[in-house]
Amino acid sequence: MPFIPHTDDDIKAMLDTIGVANIDELFDEIPKNLWSSKLDQLDDGLPEMAVIKKVSALAKKDGTPACYAGAGAYEHHIPAAVWQVATRGEFYTSYTPYQAEVSQGTLQVIYEYQSMIAHMTGLDVSNASMYDGASALAEAILMAVRANRKSKSKTILVPKTVNPVYLQVVKNIVTNQEIELISIDFNTETGCIDPQTLKQYEGQDITALVIPQPNYFGLYEDVHSLTDWAHAQNAMAIGVVNPISLALLTAPGQWGHKGVDICCGEGQSMGVPLSSGGPYYGFLTCKQQFVRQMPGRIVGMTTDLDDNPGFALTYQAREQHIRRAKATSNICTNQGLMVTASTIYMALLGSNGLRNVAAHCINNTATLKDKLANIKGLNILFKDSGFHEFVIQVERPADDIIADMATKGYVAGVNISDDYPELGQCILLCVTETKTDEDLDEFASALAECL
Amino acid sequence: MSYVPDNLSYTASHEWLEKIADGRYRVGITEFAQEQLGDIVFVELPENNEAYAQEDECGVVESVKTASDLYAPLGGTVVEINDALEDNPELINDSPYDNGWIFVIELDDEADLDSLLSAEDYRNSIEDED
């Protein structure tokens, strides 16, 4: 049968057969407020030249604003070689191919990636990646519930200093699996979790504690005491980290006396462009003892019959094609191309390069904070300086300030007032290694005019 | 034909039970089951002192080609587990009825045993599967 779009008669015949009045009725379980509006500004058919003209004009409207927003996705310099290599035909695919072992190159890239991420997080095992940082955290929580067999409560403590978007995704994924998420308040003076707040949960059956580092406000949590506290309660410790920061901060595998059990995070900052929100990828690592509860694919190194080294998918008994409904997840290697770019990025920069990037981020964050400190009309919340980000409290509505800054060519942070009403009108500002001292001066003057 | 000792009780899901004291039974998987699974690489043991209802999942036996759930053959409480399987899961392949035992269960009601398969019944059931 030739591939021809359905005619109105075809569609009517099919709808009549199943007794449905129109196509929209097939999707009526989707709430109406989530439906996209009709694309009525697009013509039905245009020649390619006309399309390019139209789309270029639309793209121009975005301009090239200077980015001072982070909140989970970060602007970093990506050396040109990264995507030059990643888009070579041999790499330019997302999934592991069927009969994966035939594609030794693809498997080797994933193996190298796993080795680097495991090393950076200080843990034994990494999987081949997840969809993004938020879903990686949800999977880490599901994994903790399976792995912590001593705990029956399926109760997870999640601090409010974890990215609120992650929290929404986690809620979506885990709450229908009878997992209870308990929110932990932070100290509004320090912007961090106060270990005292956890006292009320001592002696209770807690399955896991989530520990962000740096936290959503860019600040450093007391990860050592938090990890030890979790272990003292027979709870698992889950670290949510920024991978660039790990070039300088203590690896989660070394937090406290025993290190975290599971670590996860967003991988975008290493070689993946912002691209309006995706595709990104998540990473997930754990101690060897929990590998059988780890979701996703894992590539291992082995030898063939002639003792030649090679790569193979391993621990497949956890996977969906073998365990069906009992599989640890239905996640495969969806984000393989992002992982390839990240692996090239990490290899290209090396540990010294990554340390340099991290150090520049920390310096620029502190510098911008200093430059804003004496500006009237804003108040910098929390005393300590951290990684990438800090919070400013403003007198006018945060959205208005961000809109005014947009007219001056800035993406001036993220309005977090709705997520943290206790902090008033607040903007989360971010600065990475991409900004120079002059850039920061100009940003400070522009902001002073918009308050 | 796989070896099926006469003195044991069996389940359709390929567990065997051997009486070791009043109300206490040692449980493992049959020779037929281990042959079907192939080389066993990992055993997730039940929790000691944990109570299970009949047919509750209480562990996993994982081989190079698949992972298979382990079920509580009858209602009861696990009173001993074979720790040796943590480091030597292949004991189940080498010695399914002896060193490869998995746990000991104290039955809620010993009379439940009548509902299990005899060696003869079990032989017939695996002949059908073969």
Interface residues (C-beta under 8 A of the other chain):
Chain A: R149 R292 A317 R318 I322 R323 K326
Chain B: F42 E44 E47 E62 S63 K65 T66 A67 D69
